[in-house]
Amino acid sequence: MQIAVVLFDRFTALDAVGPYELLVRLPGAGTVLVAERSGPVRDDAGSLALAADRSPADVPHPDDVVVPGGPGKSAQMDNEALLDRLPAADASSTWTASVCTGSLLLAAAGLLRGRRAASHWLTLGHLERYGAEATGERVVTDGTYVTAAGVSSGTDNGAHPARPSRRRRARAGRPAAHRVRPAAALRPAPALRHGLAAQQGPRAPRR
């Protein structure tokens, strides 16, 4: 099983590293970092670089795809090479996933039309312009697409591809998510619900 995590200049580090931390530990999985050109790719802070050792040509038919978000996604919205490669990779994948504004790239590639999807709460309107049904949920699964709302939900998202398809389940036995989640002390939902204005209750009085 091969899992491709897509990188581009000025991606948000945790969007990619959160899912990677879980996916790289799946038994029998090979998780690779993929970019338009192999080599270091800088995050949105400019202080962290991840080494992409594969190009899309090296990983034409991944089993799973993960697309992070970040400020750099704006420059990718008109990148025809990327927008063409995402549907090609999706055609062979069991899961196609995104974190935060990475869902806008999936939408721009035509993959989320008519589907429910999550994104950063400030960009939900943009998601709808591409024909997706935007939600305020933390992680949304619609068919073979898994979209996560914000940077902190990337680890929850990463556990979804750990849920094998029927074919993988027959081969691997116990769902891999049951192995990975306890090691990461991961719970499916956060204990606190901060960030979205609609989800915040009244402020506690000052003492």
Contacts in CASP RR format, 6 or more apart in sequence:
PFRMAT RR
TARGET T0000
AUTHOR 0000-0000-0000
METHOD contacts of the structure
MODEL  1
MQIAVVLFDRFTALDAVGPYELLVRLPGAGTVLVAERSGPVRDDAGSLAL
AADRSPADVPHPDDVVVPGGPGKSAQMDNEALLDRLPAADASSTWTASVC
TGSLLLAAAGLLRGRRAASHWLTLGHLERYGAEATGERVVTDGTYVTAAG
VSSGTDNGAHPARPSRRRRARAGRPAAHRVRPAAALRPAPALRHGLAAQQ
GPRAPRR
1 26 0 8 1.000
1 28 0 8 1.000
1 29 0 8 1.000
1 30 0 8 1.000
1 63 0 8 1.000
1 64 0 8 1.000
1 168 0 8 1.000
2 29 0 8 1.000
2 30 0 8 1.000
2 31 0 8 1.000
2 32 0 8 1.000
2 59 0 8 1.000
2 61 0 8 1.000
2 62 0 8 1.000
2 63 0 8 1.000
2 64 0 8 1.000
3 23 0 8 1.000
3 26 0 8 1.000
3 29 0 8 1.000
3 30 0 8 1.000
3 31 0 8 1.000
3 32 0 8 1.000
3 62 0 8 1.000
3 63 0 8 1.000
3 64 0 8 1.000
3 65 0 8 1.000
3 66 0 8 1.000
3 161 0 8 1.000
4 32 0 8 1.000
4 34 0 8 1.000
4 54 0 8 1.000
4 59 0 8 1.000
4 62 0 8 1.000
4 64 0 8 1.000
4 65 0 8 1.000
4 66 0 8 1.000
4 89 0 8 1.000
5 16 0 8 1.000
5 19 0 8 1.000
5 20 0 8 1.000
5 23 0 8 1.000
5 31 0 8 1.000
5 32 0 8 1.000
5 33 0 8 1.000
5 34 0 8 1.000
5 66 0 8 1.000
5 68 0 8 1.000
6 34 0 8 1.000
6 35 0 8 1.000
6 65 0 8 1.000
6 66 0 8 1.000
6 67 0 8 1.000
6 68 0 8 1.000
6 82 0 8 1.000
6 86 0 8 1.000
7 16 0 8 1.000
7 33 0 8 1.000
7 34 0 8 1.000
7 35 0 8 1.000
7 41 0 8 1.000
7 50 0 8 1.000
7 52 0 8 1.000
7 68 0 8 1.000
8 35 0 8 1.000
8 36 0 8 1.000
8 41 0 8 1.000
8 72 0 8 1.000
8 73 0 8 1.000
8 75 0 8 1.000
8 76 0 8 1.000
8 79 0 8 1.000
8 82 0 8 1.000
9 41 0 8 1.000
9 42 0 8 1.000
9 72 0 8 1.000
9 75 0 8 1.000
10 42 0 8 1.000
10 43 0 8 1.000
10 44 0 8 1.000
10 46 0 8 1.000
10 70 0 8 1.000
10 71 0 8 1.000
10 72 0 8 1.000
10 75 0 8 1.000
11 41 0 8 1.000
11 43 0 8 1.000
11 44 0 8 1.000
11 68 0 8 1.000
11 69 0 8 1.000
11 70 0 8 1.000
11 72 0 8 1.000
11 73 0 8 1.000
12 43 0 8 1.000
12 44 0 8 1.000
12 68 0 8 1.000
12 69 0 8 1.000
12 70 0 8 1.000
12 71 0 8 1.000
12 99 0 8 1.000
12 100 0 8 1.000
12 151 0 8 1.000
13 43 0 8 1.000
13 44 0 8 1.000
13 45 0 8 1.000
13 48 0 8 1.000
13 50 0 8 1.000
14 151 0 8 1.000
14 152 0 8 1.000
14 154 0 8 1.000
15 68 0 8 1.000
15 69 0 8 1.000
15 70 0 8 1.000
15 99 0 8 1.000
15 100 0 8 1.000
15 102 0 8 1.000
15 150 0 8 1.000
15 151 0 8 1.000
15 154 0 8 1.000
16 33 0 8 1.000
16 50 0 8 1.000
16 66 0 8 1.000
16 68 0 8 1.000
16 99 0 8 1.000
17 50 0 8 1.000
18 99 0 8 1.000
18 154 0 8 1.000
18 155 0 8 1.000
18 158 0 8 1.000
19 66 0 8 1.000
19 97 0 8 1.000
19 99 0 8 1.000
19 154 0 8 1.000
19 155 0 8 1.000
19 157 0 8 1.000
19 158 0 8 1.000
19 161 0 8 1.000
20 31 0 8 1.000
20 33 0 8 1.000
20 66 0 8 1.000
21 155 0 8 1.000
21 184 0 8 1.000
22 155 0 8 1.000
22 158 0 8 1.000
22 159 0 8 1.000
22 162 0 8 1.000
22 180 0 8 1.000
22 181 0 8 1.000
22 184 0 8 1.000
22 186 0 8 1.000
23 29 0 8 1.000
23 31 0 8 1.000
23 64 0 8 1.000
23 66 0 8 1.000
23 158 0 8 1.000
23 161 0 8 1.000
23 162 0 8 1.000
24 30 0 8 1.000
24 31 0 8 1.000
25 179 0 8 1.000
25 180 0 8 1.000
25 183 0 8 1.000
26 161 0 8 1.000
26 162 0 8 1.000
26 176 0 8 1.000
26 180 0 8 1.000
27 172 0 8 1.000
27 176 0 8 1.000
27 179 0 8 1.000
32 53 0 8 1.000
32 54 0 8 1.000
32 59 0 8 1.000
33 41 0 8 1.000
33 50 0 8 1.000
33 51 0 8 1.000
33 52 0 8 1.000
33 53 0 8 1.000
33 54 0 8 1.000
34 52 0 8 1.000
34 54 0 8 1.000
34 55 0 8 1.000
34 56 0 8 1.000
34 58 0 8 1.000
34 59 0 8 1.000
35 41 0 8 1.000
35 52 0 8 1.000
35 54 0 8 1.000
35 55 0 8 1.000
36 55 0 8 1.000
36 56 0 8 1.000
36 81 0 8 1.000
36 82 0 8 1.000
37 52 0 8 1.000
37 55 0 8 1.000
38 52 0 8 1.000
38 53 0 8 1.000
38 54 0 8 1.000
38 55 0 8 1.000
39 51 0 8 1.000
39 52 0 8 1.000
39 53 0 8 1.000
40 49 0 8 1.000
40 50 0 8 1.000
40 51 0 8 1.000
40 52 0 8 1.000
41 49 0 8 1.000
41 50 0 8 1.000
41 51 0 8 1.000
41 52 0 8 1.000
42 48 0 8 1.000
42 49 0 8 1.000
43 49 0 8 1.000
43 50 0 8 1.000
44 70 0 8 1.000
44 71 0 8 1.000
44 72 0 8 1.000
56 81 0 8 1.000
56 85 0 8 1.000
56 89 0 8 1.000
59 89 0 8 1.000
60 88 0 8 1.000
60 89 0 8 1.000
60 92 0 8 1.000
61 89 0 8 1.000
61 92 0 8 1.000
62 89 0 8 1.000
62 92 0 8 1.000
62 93 0 8 1.000
63 92 0 8 1.000
63 93 0 8 1.000
63 94 0 8 1.000
64 93 0 8 1.000
64 94 0 8 1.000
64 95 0 8 1.000
64 96 0 8 1.000
64 97 0 8 1.000
64 161 0 8 1.000
65 86 0 8 1.000
65 89 0 8 1.000
65 90 0 8 1.000
65 93 0 8 1.000
65 95 0 8 1.000
65 96 0 8 1.000
65 97 0 8 1.000
66 97 0 8 1.000
66 98 0 8 1.000
66 99 0 8 1.000
66 157 0 8 1.000
66 158 0 8 1.000
66 161 0 8 1.000
67 86 0 8 1.000
67 96 0 8 1.000
67 97 0 8 1.000
67 98 0 8 1.000
67 99 0 8 1.000
67 102 0 8 1.000
67 103 0 8 1.000
67 105 0 8 1.000
67 106 0 8 1.000
68 98 0 8 1.000
68 99 0 8 1.000
68 100 0 8 1.000
68 102 0 8 1.000
69 98 0 8 1.000
69 99 0 8 1.000
69 100 0 8 1.000
69 101 0 8 1.000
69 102 0 8 1.000
69 104 0 8 1.000
69 105 0 8 1.000
70 100 0 8 1.000
70 101 0 8 1.000
70 102 0 8 1.000
73 101 0 8 1.000
73 102 0 8 1.000
73 104 0 8 1.000
73 105 0 8 1.000
76 82 0 8 1.000
76 105 0 8 1.000
77 104 0 8 1.000
77 105 0 8 1.000
77 108 0 8 1.000
82 105 0 8 1.000
82 109 0 8 1.000
83 105 0 8 1.000
83 108 0 8 1.000
83 109 0 8 1.000
84 109 0 8 1.000
86 96 0 8 1.000
86 105 0 8 1.000
86 106 0 8 1.000
86 109 0 8 1.000
86 111 0 8 1.000
87 109 0 8 1.000
87 110 0 8 1.000
87 111 0 8 1.000
89 96 0 8 1.000
90 96 0 8 1.000
90 109 0 8 1.000
90 111 0 8 1.000
90 144 0 8 1.000
93 144 0 8 1.000
94 144 0 8 1.000
94 161 0 8 1.000
94 165 0 8 1.000
94 168 0 8 1.000
95 144 0 8 1.000
95 145 0 8 1.000
95 146 0 8 1.000
95 160 0 8 1.000
95 161 0 8 1.000
96 106 0 8 1.000
96 111 0 8 1.000
96 144 0 8 1.000
96 145 0 8 1.000
96 146 0 8 1.000
97 145 0 8 1.000
97 146 0 8 1.000
97 147 0 8 1.000
97 148 0 8 1.000
97 157 0 8 1.000
97 158 0 8 1.000
97 160 0 8 1.000
97 161 0 8 1.000
98 105 0 8 1.000
98 106 0 8 1.000
98 119 0 8 1.000
98 146 0 8 1.000
98 147 0 8 1.000
98 148 0 8 1.000
98 157 0 8 1.000
99 148 0 8 1.000
99 150 0 8 1.000
99 151 0 8 1.000
99 153 0 8 1.000
99 154 0 8 1.000
99 157 0 8 1.000
100 119 0 8 1.000
100 120 0 8 1.000
100 148 0 8 1.000
100 149 0 8 1.000
100 150 0 8 1.000
100 151 0 8 1.000
100 153 0 8 1.000
100 154 0 8 1.000
101 119 0 8 1.000
101 120 0 8 1.000
101 123 0 8 1.000
102 119 0 8 1.000
102 147 0 8 1.000
103 112 0 8 1.000
103 117 0 8 1.000
103 118 0 8 1.000
103 119 0 8 1.000
103 127 0 8 1.000
103 132 0 8 1.000
103 147 0 8 1.000
104 119 0 8 1.000
104 123 0 8 1.000
104 126 0 8 1.000
104 127 0 8 1.000
104 130 0 8 1.000
106 112 0 8 1.000
106 117 0 8 1.000
106 145 0 8 1.000
106 147 0 8 1.000
107 113 0 8 1.000
107 117 0 8 1.000
107 127 0 8 1.000
107 130 0 8 1.000
107 131 0 8 1.000
107 132 0 8 1.000
108 130 0 8 1.000
110 130 0 8 1.000
111 145 0 8 1.000
112 127 0 8 1.000
112 130 0 8 1.000
112 131 0 8 1.000
112 132 0 8 1.000
112 145 0 8 1.000
112 147 0 8 1.000
113 130 0 8 1.000
113 131 0 8 1.000
113 132 0 8 1.000
114 131 0 8 1.000
114 132 0 8 1.000
114 133 0 8 1.000
115 132 0 8 1.000
115 133 0 8 1.000
115 142 0 8 1.000
115 143 0 8 1.000
115 145 0 8 1.000
116 132 0 8 1.000
116 133 0 8 1.000
116 135 0 8 1.000
116 140 0 8 1.000
116 142 0 8 1.000
117 127 0 8 1.000
117 132 0 8 1.000
117 133 0 8 1.000
117 134 0 8 1.000
117 135 0 8 1.000
117 140 0 8 1.000
117 142 0 8 1.000
117 145 0 8 1.000
117 147 0 8 1.000
118 134 0 8 1.000
118 135 0 8 1.000
118 136 0 8 1.000
118 137 0 8 1.000
118 138 0 8 1.000
118 139 0 8 1.000
118 140 0 8 1.000
118 147 0 8 1.000
118 148 0 8 1.000
118 149 0 8 1.000
118 150 0 8 1.000
118 153 0 8 1.000
119 126 0 8 1.000
119 127 0 8 1.000
119 134 0 8 1.000
119 147 0 8 1.000
119 149 0 8 1.000
119 150 0 8 1.000
120 149 0 8 1.000
120 150 0 8 1.000
121 136 0 8 1.000
121 149 0 8 1.000
121 195 0 8 1.000
121 196 0 8 1.000
121 197 0 8 1.000
124 134 0 8 1.000
124 135 0 8 1.000
124 136 0 8 1.000
125 134 0 8 1.000
127 134 0 8 1.000
128 134 0 8 1.000
136 149 0 8 1.000
136 196 0 8 1.000
136 198 0 8 1.000
137 149 0 8 1.000
138 148 0 8 1.000
138 149 0 8 1.000
138 150 0 8 1.000
138 153 0 8 1.000
138 156 0 8 1.000
138 189 0 8 1.000
138 190 0 8 1.000
139 146 0 8 1.000
139 147 0 8 1.000
139 148 0 8 1.000
139 149 0 8 1.000
139 153 0 8 1.000
139 156 0 8 1.000
139 157 0 8 1.000
139 160 0 8 1.000
140 146 0 8 1.000
140 147 0 8 1.000
140 148 0 8 1.000
141 160 0 8 1.000
146 157 0 8 1.000
146 158 0 8 1.000
146 160 0 8 1.000
146 161 0 8 1.000
147 157 0 8 1.000
148 154 0 8 1.000
148 156 0 8 1.000
148 157 0 8 1.000
152 190 0 8 1.000
155 184 0 8 1.000
155 186 0 8 1.000
156 186 0 8 1.000
156 188 0 8 1.000
156 189 0 8 1.000
159 177 0 8 1.000
159 180 0 8 1.000
159 181 0 8 1.000
159 186 0 8 1.000
159 188 0 8 1.000
160 177 0 8 1.000
162 175 0 8 1.000
162 176 0 8 1.000
162 177 0 8 1.000
162 180 0 8 1.000
162 181 0 8 1.000
163 175 0 8 1.000
163 176 0 8 1.000
163 177 0 8 1.000
164 171 0 8 1.000
164 172 0 8 1.000
164 175 0 8 1.000
164 176 0 8 1.000
169 175 0 8 1.000
180 186 0 8 1.000
181 187 0 8 1.000
193 199 0 8 1.000
193 200 0 8 1.000
194 200 0 8 1.000
END
